[in-house]
Amino acid sequence: MFNNKLSMKNSLYLVLFSLVFLFVSCEQETMTRDLTDADQFERIYTPTPVTSLNSWAGYDLLVLSSGNEIFSWKPSALRKGSKMLVRYEALFGVENETYAGKSDAALLSVKTADEEGVDTLLTLSHSNIDKIASSAGIGADQIGTLSWKVRAYCGMDSSLSNPTGYFKVLRPATTAGIKSLNLNVPVPYYIDKENKVHYITIK
């Protein structure tokens, strides 16, 4: 008799628990989860291409050593009132690189802009630039030309900068540092800080 009462009591608790669970579940299912104000979120659109590169864009010569260089550009123009967050990447290639339609793996390098891509500049060490120049086939004591573009992106949508930047790179064979550089002579050369002469070739 006692077992029957206990069994009935347990069954009653089970039924009550099921009803409560069902009620809560129904309440959750019928909750309004969508925002009533659709304007709270801005629709994502393809960022406007960057229209101006502010540095290392006009075939200036970069003599590699142990410093850093800053590649900068004008921000992508946003629609009036837009608060869309645009990020940037700098794409590097050979002088006659065709960037459109190329995968990142087919380029010399792709670097995310400073501040996790939000900034409109990229700080790049000379050692990184040296690796890019080496990938382009620029040898020791040789001057070669690299190109670069900026990719603006938001989500999956992206655009390439209208202009392409170009800069020349000299990769010194010595780590002693350059004391004097003479390019305006029939055979360009530099003298390092150990007074050794290095003749330069143009790629």
Beta strands, then each sheet from edge to edge (+ up, - down):
strand 1: 58-63
strand 2: 68-72
strand 3: 87-94
strand 4: 109-112
strand 5: 121-125
strand 6: 142-154
strand 7: 157-160
strand 8: 165-171
strand 9: 178-182
strand 10: 189-192
strand 11: 197-199
strand 12: 201-202
sheet 1: 1+ 8+ 6- 3+ 4-
sheet 2: 1+ 8+ 6- 7+
sheet 3: 1+ 8+ 6- 12-
sheet 4: 2+ 5-
sheet 5: 9+ 10- 11+
end
